[in-house]
Each structure stands twice: as structure tokens, then as C-alpha cells.
Amino acid sequence: MSAGGMLYGGDEIGALVFDPGHHSLRVGYAQEDTPKAEIPSVVGVGPGDVALNTDLETKADNNVSSTNKYYVDTTFVSVPRSSMEIQTYMKDGMVDNWDLFEKVLDYVYAKVIQSESMYHPVLFSEAAWNVRNNRERLTELMFEKYSVPAFFLVKNAVLAAFANGRATALVVDSGATHTSAVPVHEGYVLSQAVVKSPLGGDYLSLQCRQYLESQNIDLTPVYGIAAKDVIKERDNARFTPRQLPDKLTASWQQYMLKGLLQDFQMSVVQVLETPFDERTAAQIPAVHYEFPNGYHQDFGPERFKLAESLFDHTMLGAGQLASTSVGMCDADVRLSLYGSVVVTGGNTLLPGFPERLNRDLQHRAPSNTRLKMISANGSVERRFGAWIGGSILASIGTFQQMWISSQEYEESGKSQVERKCP
């Protein structure tokens, strides 16, 4: 089966696209417009069934580690179980815990794709700052363990640009754990000018949490509530707590609390188009929000103040990142980068985010610059930007000769990835 004679991304053979992030892993078939599944980037690790393990205990002690039980995907992770820890396999935008990651991939092939991995070429997205041994490790894993017929790695910024119909763009990607500005020129990342900051959705959740706790608002998540009464605004909540299993871990409770905060920030928090000013913010109508325990109230100017930290930070504000990144590029590509600023990532769905970024960039860009912001309207296109780009790329006819085939991998090993994937 020669690499030339076989068209991987053709209609018969569905290529798979994986887009791992800190919030979730997006998986699906190329040529489709949305991922088949979005799986949280965390795995629940709990003690295995003791009853089953009695016969193992007589063997050597090294079997103890294998008695863990792993819970993957929302429906399994969100169940309160005693002693189940929540662990993530991502670190700094890269896969870090490979054992956990394999558990998730096994789940994907068994439950989402429901097909053998050997039949589907795989396209993976990666962070612009991914490192060599990480890329090689992933290549090795896909060919050795999952024996895929072909494999390819692309920078997620490039894919996000493709999804928005651009080969040259400044991609501002604001996700869960960080916000980055990545210049892409003719489909290649200009890696010397990549700028990133640790301010993303999780940082905003932290701000929300500190604010709500300072207001003494009770943040009991949904799983802890058996019943609640309807109450007047700002009245104390009246609810019946649910009987929970004992020994719930702190990591799991934190994870569930984060879900509540994310709902709050997406419903309430908003970005002002101009830098925060109490008078301007006070003129905008308040937003009403009800917490899981039944407590509810209006949120006024403070909802704008929470998001301000993503922009007004001297070094790490989103506008500052973008202009710094462009400034580090060659003078002759700057105009074309300012001419297509692609906004992607789930955190940019905060109402007013693109508008504020636009304003901040206008103030920082040279006066003769034509500034154009490209931000997809739908939440799907923005959250899954890189995945959609991968779906497009893997189904283009001219891309088919780019895959690293299993044959090439067998001939020259995992170092192929550095040679073939920019």
C-alpha cells in the first residue's frame, strides 16, 4: 500500500481531526463542520473496585498502580464519587501526562469514533510553542500504539487562520489558561514573534470567585442541592442540601465549582468597549443571575470591572500582546497582519471582547494602518476555530501528499515530524 497510491483524506477514508486544549479536546471527522465530540481535558482518577482486586493483591506490589479506575468525559467526571481526584493531562498548552492522555484517546476511539484507529489518518493541532520531544512522542504514540495509516501536526494558530479563510493573519487566541498572539504568514507561524500571557478564562473565573466570595454569595454547585425554594431577590437562599458520598476530593470540588463560575462569567461578565469607567458602566442595564441554590440578584457596573483585567494589564493585556507581537515581525508583513486579526478561542466569546481588542489595537497601531478584525459570529466557530481549520485542511486535495505515512514512519522514525510538519 504505497503512500502515493492511497488518498487518505478522500471520501472513502475519513481523516480524524484532534484539537487538544486546556478546557477540552475536540474530536471529529475532517470535512464536517463541527467536531463529533468535545471532551473535557480532565480525567477522574478513583480507586478501582476492591472486590475485583482481591486476587491481585497476592501478586507483587507493583500491581497496586493498575487498580485505579479512570473516568473520562462529562457524564462520568461530573458524578460525585468518593476519593476521585481530577487530573489534567495538559500543561502550558502541551500534552504533559501521556498515560492520562492515552486513556482519553482510548475512550475516543471506542465511544466517539467507534472504529479502529488503523483505518483513519489523524491530524493533530499543537501549540505554536510546542517542543520537539513532545511532537515526537505524539507521533510515536499514534503510529506505535494506534497504528494510524498517516499522521500530521499543525500549529493551532495556522488552523484558526485557515478556518477564517486567511493564510496570513495575526491570530489572537484566548482560551482557558492563556491568551496568545501568534503571527501567521502564508500558512507558517513566525515563531520568534509569538507572545503569550497567562490571563485567560480560568483567570477570569478566579476573579469572579474572589468577587462573589467577597459579597458573601454562597457558591454551592448543582450537585450539592436536592431542592430549593423560590425566593425574592437578594433574600437568603433556602435549599435542602443533597446527601453526598463522603471523601469527595478537593480537586473534584474545585472542578465542579469552576463549571459554576464559567456559567456565571458567560452570563454576566462583559467587556466595555472603552477602558473601565464607573459612570459609563453604570448607564448600561444590569444583568440578573440566579445561582444554583436559588439565590438571585442584579449585577451592575461590577460585571464590567471583572473582565477589565484581561485588557488593562500593562504588559499582558490582549491589545498589548497583539501589538507587541506585530512589532516583533518584519516591517513588511506588519500591514498584512494588522489587515487580518483573527480572534479565536472560547474566552473571546465574552460579550464585547473583539470590540475592545479592536479599539485597543487602533490606539496602538500606526495611524496609517488599515486594521481589520475577523471574528466569527457563531460561538461554535470561535470555540472550535482550530478544529474547523483542521477539518478544512485535512480534506483539501493538495494536502494529501503532505501526510507522514506509516511507511515513511517505519523507514525513518519519529524524527520525520520535524522535517515534514512546520
Salt bridges, closest charged atoms under 4 A:
ASP19 OD2 - ARG26 NH2 3.14
GLU32 OE1 - LYS36 NZ 3.23
GLU38 OE2 - HIS23 ND1 3.91
GLU38 OE1 - ARG383 NH2 2.89
ASP92 OD1 - LYS196 NZ 3.96
GLU102 OE1 - LYS145 NZ 2.93
ASP106 OD1 - LYS145 NZ 3.30
GLU126 OE2 - ARG135 NH2 3.10
GLU126 OE2 - LYS155 NZ 2.60
GLU136 OE2 - ARG132 NE 2.76
GLU140 OE1 - LYS414 NZ 3.52
ASP202 OD2 - LYS258 NZ 3.52
GLU213 OE2 - ARG209 NE 3.04
ASP229 OD2 - ARG238 NE 3.34
GLU290 OE2 - LYS228 NZ 3.76
ASP298 OD1 - HIS288 ND1 2.74
GLU308 OE2 - ARG356 NH2 2.77
ASP360 OD1 - ARG356 NE 3.27
ASP360 OD1 - ARG359 NH1 2.78
GLU408 OE2 - LYS420 NZ 3.05
GLU418 OE2 - ARG135 NH1 3.26
